[in-house]
Each structure stands twice: as structure tokens, then as C-alpha cells.
């Protein structure tokens, strides 16, 4: 196994552990909704501290349920990951193209500039 494959496997194991350990260890069992977002936890804390607090702004769109909200968040994350993957892929492709152009390591079918080419 190459060094890069070992590093990728280790990183994948760490990500899996970060996802599974909170559930396996029962973190948050004492809470009503243990894995709510920071916004919901902040709202709860504010209402406990100042019950008459009025928010400055209201949401533009309030999803009908938590499942729809989660789906929209997942869609947003997928779109962001797609944009990042496209950008980094484009950057890598350009870099490889520049390296091929500078090094002259083209395909076997393509003759190098200034050469006679196949069959000449």
C-alpha cells in the first residue's frame, strides 16, 4: 500500500470515528434534542436568559419540517462540494496541461513540435 493510500485510509477512519463515537458513547443523552444545531441551542439559551427577547429579523423561508430543512442543508452542502470539486479539478487539469506543454510529454499519437511525425 502506498503512503498516500495509507494516509487516505487513516483520514477516512478518523472521519468515521468522529461520526460514530458521539452516538456510541451516548453523548447528549441527557438532552431532549441532543444533536440540534448551534442556532437552536443559542435560541434556547437566549429564551432562558431573557424570555421577553424579540429577534431583530425573521427568516425569509421557514421549512415546513425538520426533514425538509435537513434536505435543503444537504443540497446546499452537495452544491458547495460540487463547486469546490469542479474548481480544484479545473485547476489540476490546467496545471497538468501546462506541464505537458512545457515538458513535451504528449500522447504517442501526437508528434512533438518540429518533428517529422509518424510515417515520415
N, C-alpha and C positions, 0 to 999 in steps of 0.2 A: 504494500500500500504506500502510495507516495505521501510526501509530507503535507501537501495541500489537502489530500483526501482525509488524512488523519485530523487536520485542523477543522475541516468542514464537519466531520463526524463528531468531534468534540463540541463544536458550537451547536450543532443540532441537538446533542444530548443535553446541553445546558439550557437551551430554549425549551425542550420538552420538560425538563425538571422544573423550570420556572412556571410552566403552565400547570403541572400536575401536583407539585408539592403543596400549594395552598389548599387545594381540595383534599388531598390525602391527609394532611395534618389537621384539618378541621379549623383552619384559621377563619375567624369571622362567624363561628357557630353561635356566639352569644348575641349576634345582631339579627334584627328582623330581616333585612336585606343585606347580606354580607358583602356582596360584590357590586354595589352600586358605584356609580362614577363620583368623581370629586365634586361635581356640580350639585348632585343630590345631597351629598354629605354636608356641603357648605350651606345649602339651603336649610337643612335640618338644624345645623348648629346656629345659624342666624335666627331661626324662629324660636329656638330655645332661649337665646340671649335677649332678643328684642321681639316679642310677639307682635307688636304693632308696626313692624318694619314693612314698608311698601317698596317693591322693586322699582328701579328707575325706568326699566324697559320691559316690554313684553315680547315673547318670541314671535317671529313672523309666521311660523308654521308650527303647530303643535300636533305631532303624530297621534293617531287615534289609540295606539297601544305601544307597549314596550317592545313588542316583536317588530313592529314597523320601524320604530326608532333604531333598533339594532340592525335591521336590514339596511336602512339608509346609511348608517355609520359604516357597515361592512362594504357597501357600494362605494362610498367615499374613499375608504381605505384602498379598495381594489383599483379605483381610478387613479389615485395617487401613486400606487405601486406601479401601475402600468406606465404612467408618465415618466417616473424615475427610471424604469427598466428601458423604455424607449430612448431616453436621453443618454444613459450610460452605454447602451448598445450602439447608438449612433456615434458617440464619442470613440468607442473602441474600434468600430468599423473604419472611421476616418483615420485613426492612428495607424491601423493595420494597412490601410490603403497608402498612406504616406510612407510607411516603412517599405512596402513593396515597391513603390515608385522610386524611392531613394536607393534601395538595395538592388533593384533589378531582378528580384526573385519572383517573376511572374509565373504563369502556368506554362506547362510544357508545350502547349499548342501555340502560345503567343511568342513570337520571336522578340528578342531583345532589340532595342532601338539600335540601328546601324548594322545589324547582322543580316545575313542573306536569307535566313528563314528556312523552313523545311523544304526539301526537294530542290534546292538551288544548286 
